[in-house]
Amino acid sequence: YDLLPGLSISARSEVQSVLLVSPVPLDELPGHLAGHGRTVSLTSASATSAALLKVLFRFAWNIPDPQWRTVPPGTGSKGCAPFLEIGDLALRLRLTPPPGWHVIDLAGAWESMTGLPFVFGVWIVRRELPSASRMVLKRLAARLLAFKELARGREAELARSPELPEWIRPEALIAYWKTIDYDLGPEHQASLILFGHLCRSLGLLAAVPGLSWFRT
């Protein structure tokens, strides 16, 4: 596979929508797990976020590996186990945390550990894609890059769209949008490689793929 250059879904400092939600503060988590069955629930909605949480447990927080349990999205709060949530479900939890629970932003934890943005998603292309399809994809990539630049600074206008959810205020939505980074520069590439090496050291990857770029 090749990557489309200049395009990713990344975040530095905080992403707000990929969270570990814990019944105790992070520094009390090892003791809590030891006394409550050592279970941590992982949403089935994101393998990348689950891998990131496992990396943070080992390399950022030095917490012994718990018993990982995969659950459907939105069901992690049932019981007293810490749980991983992503997307709108996580964003709603961040805006209105359950009483007594603590929210840890995984992108912020990664940035604190590495000094790098975390890359949650990239555009990948099969290398055997036919030439005609590659030309169509080239035009699509150009449109996406142009839209990325067009949307910068227009968050207030976009937040007035009637199709947006009612449970989030425009100012909170704008703050969320501003956490997302759609670039794929040298720091993002370094973050991808480092994440790959840490995942490999945990046995989550058989090997670390090299970065190669889509060309027509």
N, C-alpha and C positions, 0 to 999 in steps of 0.2 A: 504494500500500500504506500501511496504518497500523500503528503499533506498539501492542502491549499495554502499558499503563503499569505501571511498577513491577517489570518482569520482564526479566532478562537473564542471560547467563552471562559473568561478568567476573572480572578478577583485578587486584590491585594488588601491586606488588613482585615476586611470583613466581606463576606458575601451575603449574609443575612438569611440565606435560604438553604444552607447545608449545616445542620446543627446536631451536636450531641446535647440531649436534654437529660439532666441528671437530678436525682432527688437530693443530692448533696453537692457542696462546692467541689471543684476539681481536686483540691488538695486533700479532701476527705474521701475521695472515691476509692482508693485502694482498700481502706478499712471497711467501707460500705460493701464493696464486692465480696470481701472475705467473709462478712457476716450474713450475706443475703444470696448465697448460691452462685456468685461469680458470673451471673448472666448479663450480657449486653445484647439488646435487640437491634438488628440491622434492617432497615427498610429494604424491601426487594426492588425498589424503584431505581437503584443506582449502584452498580458494581464499583464504579470509580470512587464514589463517596465512601462506600464500605471499606475499600482498600486504603483510602486516606485515613480513616479512623484507626485502622489496624496499625498503620505506619506511625501515627501520632502516639498511640498507646505505647509502642515499643521505644521509639526514638526521641519523642518530645517529652513525654510524661513519665517514662520509665515505670509503667504499670504492668505487672505480669499479665500475660494473655488471659482474658476471661473466657467464658463459654459463649461463643458467638451464636446467636439464634436469628435466623432470617424470618421476618414477619411481613404481612401485607402493609402497604402504606397506610398511615393513619391509625394503626393499632398498637404502636409501641408504648403508648401511655397506660395501657392496661397492666396494672401491677406496679411494683416498686423498682423495676430494673431500669437502668439508664437505657436510652434508645436513640438511634440515629433517625433523623427525619430530613427530607429534602423538599424543595419546590414550594408551592403555595402553602402546603401543610406546615412546613417549617417556618415560613415567613409569618404566618398567623400566630404560631407559637412564640416567635420572637416579639411580635407586637403586643401580645397578651399572654405572657407566660402563665402556665398553670400555677396556682398558689403553692409556694414552697419549693418549686423546681428551679433549677439553674440551667441557663442556656450558654453553651460554649460554641463559638463560631469556628468551624474547622479551617476556613481559609485564613482567619486571623491566627490560629494556632500554627498553621504551616508557615506563614510569614514570620512569626516570632521565632520559629526554629531555624528557618533557612534564609530569611531576608529576601525571599522571592515571591512573586505572585503564584497562586495555584491555578493550574489550567484544568478546568473541568471538562472541556470538550474541544475537539478540533474537527475540521473537515478532512475526511480521508477519501482517497480515490484508488480504485483497483488499477494496478499497473497494466493489466491486459484489456482495459477499456478500449473499444475501437476508436479509430481516429475521428470519425464523425461525431461520436459521443463526446470525445475529449474537446472538440471545438465548441460544442454546445455548453459544456461545463466551463470552458474558459470564459464564455460570454456571461454565464451565470455568476462566476466568481467576480468578474469585473462589476456586475450590477451590485453584488453584495458589498464589495469594497466601497463603491460609490454611495450606497445607502448608509453604510457605517459612518462615513464622513458627513453625509447630509443630516443624520439624526443627532449628531453632537450639538449640544446646546439647545435642543428643541424639546427637552423633557417636559417643560411646563405645558407646551402645546399638546403633546401626545397624552399627557395625564388628563386632559379634558375629554378624551374619547368616551362616548356613552357605553361602549362595549366593555369597559374595564370593570373589575369586580367592585361591589359595593362595600366589602368589608375592609378596604384599605383606603385611607384618605390620600388625596393627590400628593400632599407634601411627603407622606411616608413612601408612596410609590416612586416619587422622583428621587428621594434619598436612596432607595433600593437600586433604581436604574443606574445611579451614579457610582455604585460600587462595582458594577460589571464592566469588564475591560474586554474589548473584542479584538485586540491586537495580538500578534504572535511574533514579538521581537526577540532579541537575544536573551533577555531575562526569562521570558516565557519558555524558550527552547531549553535553557539551562535547567529550569524547573522540571520540565518534562523528563529530561535525562536523569536528574537526581531522583525524581519520584520512581522512575523505572528501576533504578539500581536498588532503592530501598524496598520496593515491592519484590524484586528478585531475591533479595537477602531474606525475605520472609517466606519465600516459596510461593508467592502469588503469581510470579511470572517465570517461565522457563528460561527466558533470555531477555535482554534489553534491546529492543529494536532500534536501529539507527534512524535518524531523521532524514528523510529524502523528500524532494519537493515536486509537486505536480508540474508537468510541462506538456505543451502540445507538440 
